[in-house]
Every structure is written in C-alpha cells, then in structure tokens.
Amino acid sequence: MDINEVSYPDLAFVDIETTGSHFDRDRITEIGIKTLANDGIQVWERLINPQTFIPQNIQRLTGISPQMVEGQPSFDQVAKELKQELEGKIFVAHNARFDYGFIKASFKRVGIDFKPKVLCTVKLSRLLFPEQPRHNLDTIINAHGLQVSARHRALGDADLLLQFWRVCEAKFGAEKLNEVINQLIGNPSLPPNIDRDLIDSIPDTPGCYIFYGDNKTPLYIGKSISLRNRVMGHFQGALTQRKEMKLSLQIRDIDWIETSGELGALILESRLIKERMPSMNIKLRRSKDLCGWSLVEDESGVLLPQLVTHHQLAPGLQENLYGLFYSKREAHSYLKAIAKKHHLCEALLGLEKRVEGKSCFGYQVKQCGGACLNLTPITLHNLQLKTVLELFKIQVWPYSGPIAIKEGGEMIVIDKWCYLGTAINQDELYELAESGDAEFDLDIYKIVKKALSGAYKQQVIHFSAQ
C-alpha cells in the first residue's frame, strides 16, 4: 500500500525551550510547532517572555537571551492562539512528559484546560528501533542521519521530530505507523467507579498511591517515581492480568502522597503498608518482636549461636549480630537450614543435645562433617559458621550520630538505621534529630542500607544534634 493512501490524525510536532526543568518554578521561553496535516505542513513559532531570570547555562545552551525575549508576549498573551493551534491534534514531542507537562502547567495558570492525546517519540523510537542502545534526540539524529538546522531551538528541534517521523514512515509504512499511534496513545480503560478528572489530577512525580474500596477501606498501596504512569499501568494491566482486573473492579477512590524522590517513596510505602494493612498487598510484618543470633565462644572453644531477643536487641549498635528474624521459630529454622546446607554440626550449634564422644544425628545421616567427633577441627567449624553468617550480619551504624540524606528539596533524617522523619529546613532537621530514638524497622533498615551503598552515598549530610 502506498503511504499516501493512508492518512494520519493531524500530528503537532512540538518542542519548547524553558528557563529550567521544573514545571512550577520555571517558565517557557520559546515554542515551536510543525503540524503534519492532510493539506501539508503548518508552522507555528513564538518567542515567549518568561517574566523571570534566564540562567547563564540555559542562555548558552539555547542561545536565547533576556534581550531576545524582552518585548515578546508572555504565555498568557499567546495562550488562546496556542490552544487553537494544538486543538484536535495529537501532541508529539520527544520525552513528551517534559514539553506536555510545561505547556499543560502554563495553560492551567491562565485557567485553560488542556488534555490532548500525547505521543512520545522516545517511546516510538524504543518500539520501532529496539536494537538502539539509547533513544535521546542526539542519538536519533546520528542513527538516522537527520539534518540539524537549529539544535536546542524550539522550531529546529520540532523539525527533527518531523524528520524522524518521515524516516519511520519510509521504513515501516503509514499503515504500521497508524497502528503504532493507537498502541502508544490508546487510553487504558478506567475502573467503573473512577472519574477521568481524578486520574488527570495525579501528578507525574515520585510518591505513594493508595487504592480504596468500599467505605474507604485500603485495598492496595504502591510506590513509583511517576505516580500517574504507575497508576495507569494498573488499569492497562487490568485488560490482561486477573489480579489487576480484580483490583480494578474493587477501586472506589484513589489518594496519593508525593515525595521528593525514590528513597522517600520506598520508606513511605513500607510505613503505610504496616499502618493501614491493605488487603491486596503482601503483608509486611512489624519489627517489635525481632530477634537475632550472636556468636559466643564456650569453654571448649566452640562458637555457639546465642539468641538475642527483642529485649536485648540494639540493631545498628551491636557488632556481633546476625539475622534478623521476626520470631524465635524463624531464627531456629534458619539456623537448621544453614546447618544442613553447609554440613555444620547441629549439636555444636545448640540445636540438639550435645553428648561428649557421641555423634550428632546429622553425622549419622551424612549431613554433618563430624566436628562433634573431632573429625573436623573445631576451628574450621567455627570459620565455616562465621563465613555463612557474615552474609546476614547486621551492619553497625557507620556514623557518629544522625545523618540526613538529601533528596530533591527534602532531607530524610536517619539515625541507627531508624527513620526519624523528613525535613525541609535546618530547624526541622535538628528538631527531628533531637526527637529521640525511633523503633527499628527491618524493612527500612534494608532500604536505607541499600541506598547508602549506592547512589545516595553522595547525598549524605553529616550533622550533630544541637
């Protein structure tokens, strides 16, 4: 089929330049649109006076200076014209969340509702060219030989998107691209009791979301670095996955709590699930009855595991602590499991009565290396035990006092692996640090430990309580 025989919906290829990357704080300085319609290409371009400072690095990147936008119209002066230009067209942009998010926020400030169908060319590239390792605009330019007229200017970059579309059209055909449009902008079915306006009000920011059933009963709590996308993902999954379908049919309301980033969302999710006990989450257990193993050398030189119950437990302060476990039964089951797996002696581990000169039961069924009969040196048995337990050693708090982990505009305050709260200024920071010890939570310990060994290691703020 000839590509000219298939028509598309009108496609508006949009690019903007801004004073920064934050929808609420920063402003648009330029908008460029190239519309592909049945009657050809239409062009719309405007410099916008942001009525705020343009940082030097942005000026160097875009070439747009304060002098260029002085005397140009503000967004509210071009808003109606822009709305008319985009009306009824599919909004096409690269990393569309950025361009669409800025324009939607700008319209909202002047009281205009803007809800177009949106097509992201990053997602288009990933779908059609999965072999490419990256899909940023510079990679697409190089991969497809696009002609650059004015990089980092709105109309120049909008033209690159139109060129990329033409490349896709030539390679895959118009019929295939129409299928792709439907695939990428198709709206998932919403739950019968959820209004579209509620979904549209969910932000594309990190945080936690709560699905409620009848009588405001919590059904499910989740977290994401993009709340709206994740919530919509549940409803898309409802078409093919039985669990998602069951959840979708029960939802009566949705709420959310924004955080500054992924770490805050992880901690908040763990706390909310324990507090609200949603029926469709895997139940997370509270840490009030935790226990762990410590190693104590007896008079014969044997390292004997000794159970440390929650009364004596001080995670983050005890050097010789392994586990942790939610019950004594779980602790003993773990010790038995490693004894069998690593051929350790259950008698020497205190799991069965030790009789001098007699073998343990494990040795009789070839599950013990014979340390109980001195066939394996005690020192070797001790070493094997310590090596196995080392993987489960509770790390001592590596700081002299509380710390804050900077994430976005907030500071997550942690002391001895315990979450104390989130601060937005120095006064709150010290107030939280002085608020006393919080209850140790095993899930939060794991979250914070992983964060501090990864990317968040560079975001630590050291301070001492006043």
Secondary structure as GFF3:
##gff-version 3
##sequence-region A 1 466
A	DSSP	three_ten_helix	3	5	.	.	.	ID=ss1
A	DSSP	beta_strand	11	18	.	.	.	ID=ss2
A	DSSP	beta_strand	28	37	.	.	.	ID=ss3
A	DSSP	beta_strand	40	47	.	.	.	ID=ss4
A	DSSP	alpha_helix	56	62	.	.	.	ID=ss5
A	DSSP	alpha_helix	66	69	.	.	.	ID=ss6
A	DSSP	alpha_helix	75	86	.	.	.	ID=ss7
A	DSSP	beta_strand	90	93	.	.	.	ID=ss8
A	DSSP	alpha_helix	96	109	.	.	.	ID=ss9
A	DSSP	beta_strand	118	120	.	.	.	ID=ss10
A	DSSP	alpha_helix	121	128	.	.	.	ID=ss11
A	DSSP	alpha_helix	137	144	.	.	.	ID=ss12
A	DSSP	alpha_helix	154	172	.	.	.	ID=ss13
A	DSSP	alpha_helix	174	185	.	.	.	ID=ss14
A	DSSP	alpha_helix	196	201	.	.	.	ID=ss15
A	DSSP	beta_strand	207	212	.	.	.	ID=ss16
A	DSSP	three_ten_helix	214	216	.	.	.	ID=ss17
A	DSSP	beta_strand	218	224	.	.	.	ID=ss18
A	DSSP	alpha_helix	227	237	.	.	.	ID=ss19
A	DSSP	alpha_helix	242	250	.	.	.	ID=ss20
A	DSSP	beta_strand	253	258	.	.	.	ID=ss21
A	DSSP	alpha_helix	262	276	.	.	.	ID=ss22
A	DSSP	beta_strand	291	297	.	.	.	ID=ss23
A	DSSP	beta_strand	303	308	.	.	.	ID=ss24
A	DSSP	beta_strand	322	325	.	.	.	ID=ss25
A	DSSP	alpha_helix	328	341	.	.	.	ID=ss26
A	DSSP	alpha_helix	361	364	.	.	.	ID=ss27
A	DSSP	three_ten_helix	371	373	.	.	.	ID=ss28
A	DSSP	alpha_helix	378	390	.	.	.	ID=ss29
A	DSSP	beta_strand	403	407	.	.	.	ID=ss30
A	DSSP	beta_strand	410	415	.	.	.	ID=ss31
A	DSSP	beta_strand	418	423	.	.	.	ID=ss32
A	DSSP	alpha_helix	426	433	.	.	.	ID=ss33
A	DSSP	alpha_helix	442	452	.	.	.	ID=ss34
A	DSSP	three_ten_helix	455	459	.	.	.	ID=ss35
A	DSSP	beta_strand	460	462	.	.	.	ID=ss36
###
